[in-house]
């Protein structure tokens, strides 16, 4: 039996049974992994008899169970010549089970993690949690089976793959190193190190020329057969925990968050690409479980994006290590340079950080505020260096602490400035304090017990007099800064509170009954203008408003809050999601400038073929003397542009794109709509009538010339046919709009 390896995104069997993935197929059947009937966490491998019907959805007539209790991951099952091995073997309806002692001896762990079958020999490779690889042979004789051991990985072997000829074996794990084992020998092996993050999957191309590795940080690496790096496909880097939150870079409008360990990634939402990665910690990351390492926890940009503040910490049992770094953007190198490093800015963890947003006076009155668990908040300002030999502006200034504030020895949890920068709000457990940003005098306090303050933010534009806060006991409060009183409150378990920097709207995300809901409101109106229940089943942890390059046209009033900015939010499963007023089909033909395809972009062979077809069609229409009717295809269809220039890994499925793409290529020749045909008939009749009127006018003028008029005073002028027609048009024209003046 020969097998063809492939995977399905979804594979349906019947009307109720949904397969996790398809593994392999022969000429008349396919092997799939499905949940066991009536159980959610138990899976089984089944053989499905194929029908002649085409398509992704397949109704199974015949289904037989091959093996119970298989793993839910594709790594748990592998196919060889005549062998399927989910740590078990079957051939001709015979199944042999093999096991290793699960007892951890001498630091080893025999737990199976992955499996691969040799393409030409009766050999199976298995990976284990202790970093060992075992090569199994003679498994058709249960009592005589043997295995040899390969060992280099110091931790779990995450995936295995044989070469096409079977002469070598590839393995990968948490070390971020691809290991090439030659002929199953422990002595002959090559390495490709520093691949960035742990290797989760390994795949070989059908011709054996390329190898592909998928990493835990959402990265794909293409490697040549000689173990040389070829290309990296990198979108949004997936991390263990996004501690920095979602921050927007004012310069590039990129989304900024944790990237590689100790790095800050700048991610472009329009192109789904990483712009660059900034090394903040500047230390080598060691992949070892349980090791305490320095991590990036807080990030803040100044209003113009000239300054970047970062906080990194290493969590020790006795005393944490903290560093506050301030970076200046260098125009020459187009990157951030370290300006000031402050060791232990607080005695305990830093809980929040913010710049004073004053666009006009940023260089003169730039202020940074940090809040910490040591019950204080600190104000940091720029001071001139005394060194007269400083050559650059970024080297002639540094940052020093200017003020330290506290409130009844409570822990400081959040801080934010008002829109004009005149006041600072700092939350201390259950109390919100408001401070003058010039004299640093305490102006007023707000309290809404029970519950500690989880999030605070100021209103903007017409709502700048309001302060919004959310507590961990499920209350959303709005205080009036002018009257120093509670304006309104709502009973909502708000996890995320995000104001739009370009409007008065504020987005609040709640978590209740294992679902996230979105509420959009203005502080001066307690009733939300937009509510989206059951936004997603995952818990939304972070959100950010990204300003648009151009305001979007919105048809409904309830979506006005999306006109100038777009809301993105990140779930606890590291999924970045957004809200849109348009359907997927409408988004494939956008009119906004940021998604339009520029003419200077490189031309693909397919686009050349389409352009040649358009030129031929236009030439035929000219030769036949027909008037060319503009349609979507001749206007450089945006659907075609999106299909040709959008990265393949962000496109929807081909089954969805195919009808849209085919419709964009259709050219209407003979079958015109009745309305268009009627308009053309009317135009032709009017043209013929105009020509006849012109002939009559010429005849009348010749007749009038032959008989010169001598009486001009009381004589009535006779209108021509064309003049009468123009007069009738003027009479039908609506001039009612003049009455408004």
Buried (B, 14 or more C-beta within 10 A) or exposed (E): EEBEEEEBEEBBBBEEBEBBBBBBBEEEBBBBBBBBEEEEEEBBBBBBEBEEEEEEEBEBEEBEEBBEEBBEBBBBBBBBBBBBBBBBBBBEEEEBEBEBEEEEEEEBBBEBBBBBBBBEEBBBBBBBBBBBBBBBBEBEEEEEBEBEEBBBBEBBBBBBBBBBEBEBBBBBBBBBBBBBBEEBEEEEBEEBEEBBBBBBBBBBEEEBEBBBBBBBBBBBBBBEBEBEEEEBBBBBBBBEEBBBBBBBBBEBBBBBBBBBBBBBBBBBBEBBBBBBBBEBBEEEBEBEEEEEBBBBBBBBBBBBBBBBBBBBBBBEEEEBEBBBBBBBBBEEEEEBBBBBEBEEBBEBBBBBBBBBBBEEEBBEBBBBBBBBBBBBBBBBBBEEEEEEEEEEEBBBBBBEEBBEBBBEEBBBBBBBBBBEBEBBBBBBBBBBBBBEBEEEEEBEEBBBEEBBBBBBBBBBEEBBBBBBBBBBBBBBBBBBBEEEEEBBBBEBBBBBBBBBBBBBBBBBBBBEEEBBBBBBBBBBEEEBBBEBEEBBEBBBBBBBBBBBEEEBEBEEEBBBBBBBBBBBBBBBEBEBBEBEBBEEEEBBBBEBEEBEBEEEEEEEEEBEEBEEEBEEBEEEBEEEEEEEEEEBBBEBBBBBBBBBBBEEEEEEEEEEBEEBBEEBEEEEEEEEEEEEEEEEEEEEEEEEEEEEBEEEBEEEEEEEEEEEEEEEEEEEEEEBBBEEBEEEEEEEEEEEEEEEE
